[in-house]
Amino acid sequence: IFWALFLLLIPIIVHLIQLRKFRKTPFTNVRLLQKVTAKSSKTRSLKRWLLLITRLLLLAMLIMAFSGPYFANVDVEKSKETIIYLDNSFSMQAKTTDRSLLENAIQDLVKQIPESFEFTLFTNDRVFHKTQLKDIKNELLTLSPTYRQLAYEDVLVRAKSLLENTDEQTGELIIVSDLQSRFMDKGNPDPADGLRTRIVALVPGELSNIVLDTVYIANSTPEQTELAVVLSASNPDIESVPVSLYDGSRLLAKSAVLFEGKPESQVLFTLSAKVIDEGRIEITDSGLSYDNVLYFSINPPSKTKVMSIGLRDNDYLPRIYPEDEFGYLSNRLDQVNYTELASQNLIVLDELNTINRALENAISEFTENGGSVVIIPGEDIDYNTYNSLLARLDLPQLDSLVVGDLNITEIAFDHPLYKDVFENRITNFNYPKTSRSYGVKRSSPYILGYQNQNPFLLGQNGRYLFTAPLSATNSTFRNTPLIVPTFYAMAWNSLKIPQLYEPITGLTLTDIPWVTGEDDIVKLKKGEYEFIPLQKRYANKTSLTFTDEPESGGNYLVQLGGQALSRLSFNYPRQESQLKYTDVSSSDLEVSDSIPELFNELEKEGRITELWKWFVIFAMFFALAEVLVQKLVK
């Protein structure tokens, strides 16, 4: 439309070219006529220029008005793709006034987002891609909190994967969260490249929460069981909190816990019952609600089966594996019943000098079927038979005998065998030693190591190898406290007996000591809800793996063909209970205090100020100016 500006040439041409013709008329008084002519000529010249200017401006204003001018943001002409991340983790249950942070956020989004506005919204467990508010309004209003929590970096990665970014589009990410420390555990984050990031930092009204952290068996006798319940409080000055213990709907005991200015406290319950099917511990708290209940179950005791095979009876293994926890069986090599091996969970080859072919085949088959094995070499081994078995178990083969005292100084605390075994990392202890040991033909990470970094104990996945005999004449390892957690952990890992409860963490492994057939399926059931976990059958157990299910905490019945086998309890992880938040005021991110505030800013940025009305007004003004010039200038 700006080509119409060439129309301005028309009045210029008309005013510059004199088209009117004049006729000469004789006068007698020429002197007077010259004065009149000069004055009239100057007046006409001024009037012509004024008319030219007003007409040019009039036409220019009209042309500009029809061009539709406006003021707007630089990117306003580009289509914008908006992605909203709504944090629905458990910490969003914190109250503001009468509602939780999550409920307030949902209500504000419903009020602020236009009905026909297209956007993508995702939470910790759901995605609404390229949708409109009218299509997901009901699902938003019924959105539930979840134990799942995305970190800030994960939110950016997922947002970029949902973004259909092109040169004609701009991407904008809106994060609605309470910004817990876990969410931004790397400190103040940087904005995402190519994605404008805005954050709505929600703040709870009350920073006070009491947490049911855990429960464990503090003491157990044939007559009674003592349960210890651990609680923590964000405000340790809180008064006593009532704690109730149930088995199903039946109240077993009730007590109160005092924090007395400490962040953590515990309460003890003494029970006569040895089996609790549907244990539940409850407290009443005005903070987060998900951590006010803790489910647990105490099943009839199931013993881990351990068999040792040696040249003679030993006296230390029976003390490590007591009868009330383990089914321990000791066999001499010449008395082994190979049919019994398949039913064991852990087999200890105790200082054998040679391994015959039958035992090698039996141990290899045993480990392939999920069994665990510990190999303790003798003082004068047959390298060929030993290394043949070690090769089949994918363990390093033994090399020549090394004579000389070596201290065992290294502990691999991060090894899976020692997970949750040590409360603190020990750096100085009474080092055990060996006088003779075997080298290994290939390097392998150790569980316990010598002072020269060579392995004393190595292995993983239920296959363990000592590189020295443990006899009293060769090693002091049997006389140190370190032997107990080591052998105990080996047996415990060979059959992961369900604990009082398992955490819902996305990946949980547990074993049940029942052998299932090829067509048998283990199911878990709670009320009307039923699901089938991943399961793997072995000759001596069935391993269950939980990934996506269960989604909710509670007490579940383990069933096989409709028959109840045992109970499994699940609880949400407690990380969300720590009411610690990230301060992003010093970061480069664009932060708003509320959703309405953010959408007001977005509305202002997207606002277009149209100017055509002003140009019409100016055109009318110059039209009036032209009339005045015509009337007033003679």
C-alpha positions as CSV (number, residue, x, y, z in Angstrom):
1,I,0.0,0.0,0.0
2,F,3.0,2.3,0.4
3,W,3.1,2.5,-3.4
4,A,0.2,5.0,-3.0
5,L,2.8,7.5,-1.7
6,F,3.5,8.2,-5.3
7,L,0.2,10.0,-5.3
8,L,1.9,12.8,-3.5
9,L,3.5,13.7,-6.8
10,I,0.1,14.9,-8.1
11,P,-0.3,18.0,-5.9
12,I,3.4,18.7,-6.3
13,I,3.1,18.7,-10.1
14,V,-0.1,20.8,-10.0
15,H,1.5,23.4,-7.8
16,L,4.8,23.6,-9.5
17,I,3.4,23.9,-13.1
18,Q,1.4,27.0,-13.7
19,L,-1.5,25.9,-16.0
20,R,-3.5,29.2,-15.8
21,K,-3.2,31.6,-18.8
22,F,-3.2,35.4,-18.3
23,R,-4.4,38.2,-20.6
24,K,-2.7,41.6,-20.8
25,T,-5.0,44.7,-20.2
26,P,-3.7,48.3,-20.7
27,F,-4.0,50.7,-17.7
28,T,-3.4,54.4,-17.5
29,N,-2.0,54.4,-14.0
30,V,0.9,51.9,-14.4
31,R,2.7,53.0,-11.2
32,L,-0.2,52.0,-9.0
33,L,-0.8,48.7,-10.9
34,Q,2.9,47.7,-10.2
35,K,2.4,47.9,-6.4
36,V,-0.8,45.9,-6.5
37,T,0.7,43.3,-8.7
38,A,3.7,42.8,-6.5
39,K,1.7,42.4,-3.3
40,S,-0.8,40.0,-4.9
41,S,2.0,37.9,-6.3
42,K,3.6,37.4,-2.9
43,T,0.3,36.4,-1.3
44,R,-0.5,33.9,-4.0
45,S,2.9,32.3,-3.6
46,L,2.5,31.8,0.2
47,K,-1.0,30.4,-0.2
48,R,0.2,28.0,-2.9
49,W,2.9,26.6,-0.6
50,L,0.6,26.3,2.4
51,L,-2.0,24.4,0.3
52,L,0.7,22.2,-1.1
53,I,2.0,21.3,2.3
54,T,-1.4,20.6,3.8
55,R,-2.5,18.5,0.9
56,L,0.7,16.5,0.9
57,L,0.3,15.8,4.6
58,L,-3.4,15.0,4.2
59,L,-2.6,12.4,1.5
60,A,0.3,11.0,3.5
61,M,-1.9,10.6,6.6
62,L,-4.6,8.8,4.7
63,I,-2.1,6.5,3.0
64,M,-0.5,5.7,6.4
65,A,-3.9,5.1,8.0
66,F,-4.8,2.6,5.3
67,S,-1.4,0.8,5.7
68,G,-2.5,-0.2,9.3
69,P,0.6,0.8,11.3
70,Y,1.1,-0.5,14.9
71,F,3.6,-0.8,17.7
72,A,4.5,-4.4,18.9
73,N,7.2,-6.7,20.3
74,V,9.9,-7.8,17.8
75,D,8.7,-11.4,17.8
76,V,5.0,-10.7,17.9
77,E,4.6,-11.5,14.2
78,K,6.1,-15.0,14.7
79,S,3.8,-17.8,15.8
80,K,4.6,-18.7,19.4
81,E,4.7,-22.3,20.7
82,T,4.0,-22.3,24.4
83,I,4.9,-25.3,26.6
84,I,3.8,-25.3,30.3
85,Y,5.4,-27.6,32.9
86,L,3.2,-28.0,35.9
87,D,5.0,-29.6,38.9
88,N,2.6,-32.1,40.5
89,S,5.1,-33.7,42.9
90,F,4.1,-34.4,46.5
91,S,5.7,-31.2,47.8
92,M,3.0,-29.3,45.9
93,Q,0.5,-30.5,48.6
94,A,1.8,-27.8,50.9
95,K,-1.0,-25.4,51.9
96,T,-1.2,-21.7,51.1
97,T,-4.5,-20.6,52.7
98,D,-7.4,-23.0,52.2
99,R,-5.9,-24.9,49.2
100,S,-2.7,-26.7,48.2
101,L,-0.2,-25.1,45.9
102,L,-1.2,-27.6,43.2
103,E,-4.9,-26.8,43.5
104,N,-4.2,-23.1,43.3
105,A,-1.9,-23.5,40.3
106,I,-4.6,-25.5,38.4
107,Q,-7.3,-23.0,39.2
108,D,-5.1,-20.1,38.1
109,L,-4.2,-21.8,34.8
110,V,-7.9,-22.6,34.1
111,K,-8.8,-18.9,34.7
112,Q,-5.9,-17.4,32.8
113,I,-5.5,-19.6,29.7
114,P,-7.9,-18.6,26.9
115,E,-10.2,-21.4,25.8
116,S,-9.0,-21.4,22.2
117,F,-5.3,-21.0,23.0
118,E,-3.2,-23.9,21.7
119,F,-0.4,-25.0,24.0
120,T,1.4,-28.1,25.3
121,L,1.3,-29.0,29.0
122,F,3.2,-31.7,30.8
123,T,3.6,-32.8,34.4
124,N,5.8,-35.3,36.1
125,D,3.7,-38.2,34.9
126,R,1.5,-36.9,32.1
127,V,1.7,-35.0,28.7
128,F,-1.0,-33.0,26.9
129,H,0.5,-32.3,23.5
130,K,-0.8,-29.5,21.3
131,T,-4.1,-29.1,23.1
132,Q,-6.6,-26.5,24.2
133,L,-7.9,-25.7,27.6
134,K,-11.5,-26.9,26.8
135,D,-10.1,-30.3,25.9
136,I,-8.2,-31.0,29.1
137,K,-10.0,-28.9,31.6
138,N,-11.6,-31.8,33.4
139,E,-8.4,-33.8,33.5
140,L,-6.5,-30.8,34.9
141,L,-9.1,-30.2,37.7
142,T,-8.7,-33.9,38.8
143,L,-4.9,-34.0,38.5
144,S,-3.4,-35.9,41.4
145,P,0.1,-35.4,43.0
146,T,2.7,-38.0,42.3
147,Y,5.9,-39.3,43.8
148,R,7.7,-38.7,40.5
149,Q,9.9,-35.6,40.3
150,L,11.6,-34.2,37.3
151,A,14.8,-32.2,37.8
152,Y,15.2,-28.8,36.1
153,E,17.5,-30.3,33.5
154,D,15.0,-33.0,32.8
155,V,12.2,-30.5,32.3
156,L,14.3,-28.6,29.7
157,V,15.1,-31.8,27.8
158,R,11.5,-32.9,27.8
159,A,10.3,-29.4,26.7
160,K,12.8,-29.3,23.8
161,S,11.6,-32.8,22.7
162,L,8.0,-31.5,22.6
163,L,8.9,-28.3,20.8
164,E,8.3,-28.2,17.1
165,N,10.8,-25.3,16.6
166,T,11.1,-23.6,13.2
167,D,12.4,-20.3,11.9
168,E,8.8,-19.0,11.9
169,Q,8.2,-20.0,15.5
170,T,9.5,-19.0,18.9
171,G,9.5,-21.4,21.8
172,E,8.4,-20.4,25.3
173,L,8.6,-22.6,28.4
174,I,6.6,-21.7,31.5
175,I,7.6,-23.6,34.7
176,V,5.1,-23.7,37.5
177,S,6.7,-25.1,40.6
178,D,7.6,-24.6,44.2
179,L,11.3,-25.0,43.2
180,Q,12.3,-27.5,45.8
181,S,16.0,-27.9,46.3
182,R,15.8,-31.3,44.7
183,F,14.3,-29.7,41.6
184,M,17.3,-27.4,41.2
185,D,20.0,-29.3,43.0
186,K,22.8,-27.7,40.9
187,G,22.1,-24.2,42.2
188,N,20.9,-21.3,40.2
189,P,20.3,-22.7,36.7
190,D,20.9,-21.0,33.3
191,P,18.1,-20.3,30.8
192,A,17.7,-22.9,28.1
193,D,19.2,-22.2,24.7
194,G,16.6,-21.5,22.0
195,L,13.8,-21.7,24.5
196,R,12.6,-18.7,26.5
197,T,12.1,-19.9,30.0
198,R,9.8,-18.2,32.5
199,I,9.3,-19.5,36.1
200,V,6.4,-19.1,38.4
201,A,7.8,-19.7,41.9
202,L,5.1,-20.8,44.2
203,V,5.6,-20.3,48.0
204,P,3.6,-22.3,50.6
205,G,2.0,-20.4,53.4
206,E,3.4,-22.6,56.2
207,L,6.8,-24.2,56.2
208,S,6.1,-26.9,58.8
209,N,5.8,-30.6,58.2
210,I,6.1,-33.8,60.2
211,V,7.4,-36.9,58.4
212,L,6.9,-40.6,59.1
213,D,10.4,-41.5,57.9
214,T,10.7,-45.3,58.5
215,V,9.9,-48.3,60.7
216,Y,12.2,-51.2,61.6
217,I,12.4,-54.1,64.0
218,A,14.5,-52.9,66.9
219,N,14.3,-56.2,68.7
220,S,12.7,-59.6,68.3
221,T,12.2,-62.5,70.7
222,P,10.0,-65.6,70.5
223,E,7.5,-63.8,72.7
224,Q,7.4,-60.3,71.2
225,T,8.5,-57.9,68.6
226,E,9.7,-54.3,69.2
227,L,9.0,-51.9,66.4
228,A,10.9,-48.6,66.2
229,V,9.1,-45.7,64.3
230,V,11.3,-42.8,63.2
231,L,9.8,-39.4,62.7
232,S,11.3,-36.1,61.6
233,A,10.0,-32.5,61.8
234,S,10.9,-29.4,59.9
235,N,10.0,-27.4,63.0
236,P,11.5,-29.3,66.0
237,D,9.7,-26.9,68.5
238,I,6.4,-28.6,67.7
239,E,4.4,-30.2,70.5
240,S,3.8,-34.0,70.9
241,V,2.4,-35.8,67.9
242,P,0.1,-38.8,68.3
243,V,1.2,-42.0,66.5
244,S,-1.2,-44.9,65.8
245,L,-0.3,-48.4,64.8
246,Y,-2.9,-50.6,62.9
247,D,-3.1,-54.0,61.4
248,G,-5.8,-53.5,58.8
249,S,-8.6,-51.7,60.6
250,R,-7.6,-53.0,64.0
251,L,-5.8,-50.5,66.3
252,L,-2.8,-52.3,67.9
253,A,-1.2,-49.5,69.8
254,K,-1.1,-45.8,70.2
255,S,1.6,-43.5,71.5
256,A,3.0,-39.9,71.3
257,V,6.4,-38.7,70.2
258,L,8.2,-35.6,71.5
259,F,10.9,-33.8,69.5
260,E,12.2,-31.7,72.3
261,G,14.0,-29.3,70.0
262,K,15.6,-32.1,67.9
263,P,14.8,-32.6,64.2
264,E,14.3,-36.3,64.6
265,S,12.7,-38.6,67.2
266,Q,11.4,-42.1,67.5
267,V,8.8,-44.1,69.3
268,L,8.8,-47.8,70.2
269,F,5.9,-50.3,70.0
270,T,6.1,-53.7,71.7
271,L,3.9,-56.2,70.1
272,S,3.0,-59.8,70.9
273,A,2.1,-60.6,67.3
274,K,4.9,-62.1,65.1
275,V,3.0,-61.6,61.9
276,I,1.3,-58.4,60.7
277,D,-0.4,-58.6,57.3
278,E,-1.6,-55.1,56.8
279,G,0.5,-52.9,59.1
280,R,-0.1,-49.2,59.0
281,I,1.3,-46.3,61.0
282,E,-0.5,-43.0,61.0
283,I,0.0,-39.4,62.3
284,T,-2.0,-36.3,62.1
285,D,-0.2,-33.3,60.5
286,S,-1.3,-30.1,58.8
287,G,1.7,-30.2,56.4
288,L,2.1,-32.6,53.5
289,S,-0.4,-35.4,53.6
290,Y,1.4,-38.2,51.7
291,D,4.0,-38.8,54.5
292,N,1.4,-39.1,57.3
293,V,1.0,-42.8,56.7
294,L,3.6,-45.6,56.5
295,Y,2.6,-49.1,55.4
296,F,4.5,-52.3,56.4
297,S,4.0,-56.0,56.7
298,I,5.7,-58.7,58.8
299,N,5.5,-62.1,57.0
300,P,6.2,-65.4,58.6
301,P,10.0,-65.8,58.8
302,S,11.6,-67.2,55.6
303,K,15.1,-68.6,56.0
304,T,17.9,-68.2,53.5
305,K,19.4,-71.5,52.7
306,V,23.3,-71.7,52.9
307,M,25.4,-74.7,52.3
308,S,29.2,-75.0,52.8
309,I,31.3,-77.6,51.1
310,G,34.7,-78.3,52.6
311,L,37.3,-80.9,53.6
312,R,36.4,-80.5,57.2
313,D,33.8,-78.8,59.4
314,N,34.4,-75.1,60.2
315,D,33.3,-73.2,63.3
316,Y,32.9,-69.6,62.1
317,L,30.1,-70.0,59.4
318,P,27.5,-71.4,61.8
319,R,28.0,-68.4,64.1
320,I,27.5,-66.0,61.2
321,Y,24.4,-67.9,60.0
322,P,22.2,-68.6,63.1
323,E,19.4,-71.0,62.9
324,D,16.6,-68.4,63.5
325,E,17.5,-66.6,60.3
326,F,19.3,-69.1,58.0
327,G,19.0,-72.7,57.0
328,Y,22.7,-73.5,57.3
329,L,24.0,-76.9,56.1
330,S,27.6,-78.1,56.2
331,N,28.8,-80.9,54.0
332,R,32.2,-82.5,53.4
333,L,33.2,-82.9,49.8
334,D,32.9,-86.6,49.8
335,Q,29.4,-86.5,51.3
336,V,27.8,-83.9,49.0
337,N,24.3,-84.8,47.8
338,Y,24.2,-82.9,44.5
339,T,20.5,-83.0,44.3
340,E,20.3,-80.7,47.3
341,L,22.4,-77.9,45.7
342,A,19.6,-76.6,43.5
343,S,17.4,-75.8,46.5
344,Q,20.1,-73.6,48.2
345,N,20.5,-69.9,47.9
346,L,24.2,-69.6,48.7
347,I,27.0,-72.2,48.4
348,V,30.4,-71.7,50.1
349,L,33.3,-73.7,48.6
350,D,35.4,-73.7,51.8
351,E,39.1,-74.2,51.1
352,L,38.9,-77.0,48.7
353,N,42.2,-78.0,47.0
354,T,40.6,-79.5,43.9
355,I,37.2,-79.2,42.3
356,N,36.0,-82.3,40.5
357,R,34.1,-82.2,37.3
358,A,30.7,-83.1,38.9
359,L,31.0,-80.3,41.4
360,E,32.1,-77.9,38.7
361,N,29.1,-78.7,36.6
362,A,26.7,-78.5,39.5
363,I,28.1,-75.1,40.7
364,S,27.9,-73.7,37.1
365,E,24.3,-74.8,36.7
366,F,23.5,-73.5,40.2
367,T,24.7,-70.0,39.4
368,E,23.0,-70.0,36.0
369,N,19.7,-70.6,37.9
370,G,20.2,-67.6,40.1
371,G,22.2,-69.1,43.0
372,S,25.1,-67.4,44.7
373,V,28.5,-68.9,45.3
374,V,31.5,-68.0,47.5
375,I,34.9,-69.6,46.6
376,I,37.6,-69.8,49.3
377,P,40.7,-71.4,47.9
378,G,42.7,-74.0,49.8
379,E,46.4,-73.7,50.6
380,D,47.6,-76.1,47.9
381,I,45.1,-75.8,45.0
382,D,44.9,-77.6,41.7
383,Y,45.1,-74.5,39.3
384,N,43.6,-76.4,36.4
385,T,40.4,-77.4,38.1
386,Y,40.0,-74.1,39.9
387,N,40.6,-72.0,36.8
388,S,38.2,-74.1,34.8
389,L,35.4,-73.3,37.2
390,L,36.4,-69.6,37.5
391,A,36.3,-69.3,33.8
392,R,32.8,-70.7,33.6
393,L,31.8,-68.2,36.4
394,D,33.4,-65.3,34.6
395,L,35.8,-64.7,37.5
396,P,39.5,-63.9,37.2
397,Q,41.6,-67.0,37.2
398,L,44.2,-67.6,40.0
399,D,47.9,-67.2,39.4
400,S,50.9,-68.3,41.4
401,L,51.1,-68.3,45.2
402,V,52.5,-65.1,46.8
403,V,54.3,-65.8,50.1
404,G,54.5,-62.9,52.6
405,D,52.3,-60.9,55.0
406,L,49.9,-58.5,53.4
407,N,47.5,-56.2,55.3
408,I,43.9,-56.0,54.1
409,T,43.4,-52.2,54.1
410,E,41.0,-51.3,51.4
411,I,37.2,-51.5,51.5
412,A,35.0,-50.7,48.4
413,F,32.2,-49.1,50.3
414,D,30.3,-48.3,47.1
415,H,30.2,-52.0,46.0
416,P,26.6,-53.4,45.9
417,L,27.6,-56.1,48.4
418,Y,28.2,-53.3,51.1
419,K,25.1,-51.2,50.2
420,D,23.5,-50.0,53.4
421,V,25.9,-52.1,55.5
422,F,28.2,-49.4,56.9
423,E,26.9,-46.2,58.6
424,N,30.3,-44.5,58.2
425,R,33.2,-45.0,56.0
426,I,36.0,-46.5,58.1
427,T,39.5,-45.3,57.3
428,N,41.4,-46.6,60.2
429,F,40.7,-50.1,61.7
430,N,42.4,-53.2,62.9
431,Y,43.7,-54.5,59.6
432,P,43.4,-58.2,59.0
433,K,46.3,-59.9,57.2
434,T,47.2,-63.0,55.3
435,S,50.6,-64.7,55.1
436,R,50.0,-66.4,51.7
437,S,47.7,-65.4,48.9
438,Y,47.1,-66.0,45.2
439,G,47.5,-63.6,42.4
440,V,44.9,-63.1,39.7
441,K,45.6,-63.2,35.9
442,R,43.5,-60.2,35.1
443,S,42.7,-57.0,36.9
444,S,39.3,-56.8,38.5
445,P,37.7,-54.3,40.9
446,Y,38.0,-55.5,44.5
447,I,35.5,-55.6,47.3
448,L,38.3,-55.9,49.9
449,G,41.9,-55.1,48.8
450,Y,45.4,-55.4,50.1
451,Q,47.7,-52.5,50.8
452,N,49.3,-53.0,47.4
453,Q,45.9,-52.6,45.7
454,N,45.6,-56.3,44.8
455,P,42.3,-57.9,45.5
456,F,41.6,-60.0,48.6
457,L,37.8,-60.4,47.8
458,L,36.3,-59.7,44.4
459,G,33.2,-60.5,42.4
460,Q,29.7,-59.3,41.8
461,N,26.2,-60.6,40.9
462,G,26.3,-63.4,43.4
463,R,29.7,-64.8,42.4
464,Y,32.5,-64.1,44.9
465,L,36.2,-65.1,45.1
466,F,38.7,-64.8,47.9
467,T,42.3,-64.9,46.8
468,A,43.6,-66.4,50.1
469,P,42.6,-69.2,52.4
470,L,40.8,-68.1,55.5
471,S,42.2,-70.7,57.8
472,A,43.5,-69.5,61.2
473,T,47.1,-70.5,60.2
474,N,47.0,-68.2,57.1
475,S,44.7,-65.3,57.9
476,T,43.4,-63.2,60.8
477,F,40.3,-62.2,58.7
478,R,38.1,-64.7,60.6
479,N,39.0,-62.9,63.9
480,T,38.0,-59.4,62.8
481,P,34.5,-57.9,62.8
482,L,34.7,-57.4,59.1
483,I,33.9,-61.0,58.3
484,V,30.4,-60.9,59.7
485,P,28.9,-58.1,57.5
486,T,30.8,-59.6,54.5
487,F,29.4,-63.1,54.7
488,Y,26.0,-61.9,56.0
489,A,25.6,-59.6,53.0
490,M,26.5,-62.4,50.6
491,A,23.8,-64.6,52.0
492,W,21.3,-61.7,52.3
493,N,21.8,-60.8,48.6
494,S,21.4,-64.4,47.5
495,L,17.7,-64.2,48.5
496,K,16.4,-60.7,48.7
497,I,13.7,-61.4,51.3
498,P,11.1,-58.7,51.3
499,Q,11.7,-56.1,54.0
500,L,9.0,-54.5,56.2
501,Y,8.3,-52.3,53.1
502,E,9.8,-51.4,49.7
503,P,10.1,-47.9,48.4
504,I,8.3,-46.9,45.2
505,T,11.3,-45.7,43.3
506,G,10.7,-46.9,39.7
507,L,12.9,-50.0,40.2
508,T,12.6,-52.4,43.1
509,L,13.9,-56.0,43.3
510,T,12.7,-58.6,45.7
511,D,12.6,-62.4,45.9
512,I,10.0,-64.8,47.2
513,P,11.2,-68.2,48.4
514,W,8.6,-70.1,46.2
515,V,9.4,-72.1,43.1
516,T,6.8,-71.5,40.3
517,G,6.0,-73.5,37.3
518,E,6.3,-72.4,33.7
519,D,2.6,-71.5,33.5
520,D,2.4,-70.0,37.0
521,I,2.0,-66.2,37.3
522,V,2.6,-64.2,40.5
523,K,0.2,-61.3,40.9
524,L,-0.1,-58.5,43.4
525,K,-3.5,-57.3,44.6
526,K,-4.8,-54.5,46.7
527,G,-8.6,-54.3,46.8
528,E,-9.8,-54.2,43.3
529,Y,-6.4,-53.2,41.9
530,E,-4.3,-56.0,40.5
531,F,-1.1,-56.1,38.5
532,I,1.5,-58.6,37.3
533,P,5.2,-57.6,38.1
534,L,8.1,-58.7,36.0
535,Q,9.2,-62.1,37.3
536,K,12.0,-64.6,36.7
537,R,11.9,-68.2,37.8
538,Y,14.8,-69.9,39.4
539,A,15.3,-73.4,40.9
540,N,15.2,-72.0,44.4
541,K,13.2,-68.8,44.2
542,T,11.2,-66.4,42.1
543,S,12.5,-62.9,41.6
544,L,10.1,-60.0,41.2
545,T,11.0,-56.7,39.6
546,F,8.8,-53.6,40.0
547,T,9.2,-50.7,37.6
548,D,6.1,-48.7,36.7
549,E,3.8,-50.5,39.1
550,P,2.6,-50.1,41.8
551,E,1.8,-46.4,41.5
552,S,0.3,-46.0,45.0
553,G,1.6,-47.0,48.4
554,G,-0.2,-49.7,50.4
555,N,-0.2,-53.3,51.5
556,Y,-0.4,-55.8,48.6
557,L,-1.3,-59.5,48.7
558,V,1.1,-61.7,46.7
559,Q,-0.9,-64.4,45.0
560,L,0.0,-67.5,42.9
561,G,-3.0,-69.2,41.2
562,G,-5.4,-67.5,43.6
563,Q,-3.5,-68.7,46.7
564,A,-2.0,-66.1,49.0
565,L,1.8,-66.5,49.4
566,S,2.8,-63.4,51.4
567,R,2.4,-59.7,51.7
568,L,4.4,-56.9,50.2
569,S,4.2,-53.3,51.4
570,F,5.1,-50.2,49.4
571,N,5.7,-46.6,50.5
572,Y,6.4,-43.4,48.6
573,P,10.0,-42.1,49.0
574,R,10.3,-39.3,51.5
575,Q,12.6,-36.9,49.6
576,E,9.7,-34.5,48.9
577,S,9.1,-34.0,52.6
578,Q,12.2,-31.8,53.0
579,L,10.7,-28.3,52.7
580,K,13.8,-26.7,51.3
581,Y,13.5,-24.4,48.3
582,T,15.8,-22.7,45.8
583,D,16.2,-19.0,45.6
584,V,16.3,-18.0,42.0
585,S,16.2,-14.2,42.5
586,S,19.9,-13.9,41.7
587,S,19.7,-16.0,38.5
588,D,19.2,-14.9,34.9
589,L,15.8,-16.5,34.7
590,E,12.5,-14.6,34.3
591,V,10.7,-15.2,37.6
592,S,7.1,-14.3,38.5
593,D,5.4,-14.7,41.9
594,S,2.1,-15.9,40.6
595,I,0.4,-17.2,37.5
596,P,-1.9,-14.2,37.0
597,E,1.2,-11.9,37.2
598,L,2.9,-13.9,34.5
599,F,-0.1,-13.9,32.2
600,N,-0.5,-10.2,32.6
601,E,3.1,-9.8,31.5
602,L,2.5,-12.1,28.5
603,E,-0.6,-10.1,27.6
604,K,1.4,-6.9,27.7
605,E,4.2,-8.3,25.6
606,G,1.7,-9.7,23.0
607,R,-0.3,-6.5,22.9
608,I,-0.4,-4.6,19.5
609,T,-0.9,-0.8,19.6
610,E,-2.7,0.1,16.4
611,L,-1.9,3.6,15.0
612,W,-4.4,4.0,12.1
613,K,-6.8,6.0,14.2
614,W,-4.2,8.6,15.0
615,F,-3.4,9.0,11.3
616,V,-7.1,9.5,10.5
617,I,-7.2,12.2,13.1
618,F,-4.1,13.8,11.6
619,A,-5.7,13.6,8.1
620,M,-8.8,15.4,9.3
621,F,-6.7,18.0,11.0
622,F,-4.8,18.7,7.7
623,A,-8.1,18.7,5.8
624,L,-9.4,21.4,8.2
625,A,-6.1,23.3,7.8
626,E,-6.5,23.3,4.0
627,V,-10.0,24.8,4.4
628,L,-8.7,27.5,6.7
629,V,-5.9,28.3,4.3
630,Q,-8.4,28.6,1.5
631,K,-10.7,30.9,3.6
632,L,-8.2,33.0,5.5
633,V,-5.3,33.4,3.2
634,K,-6.3,35.8,0.3
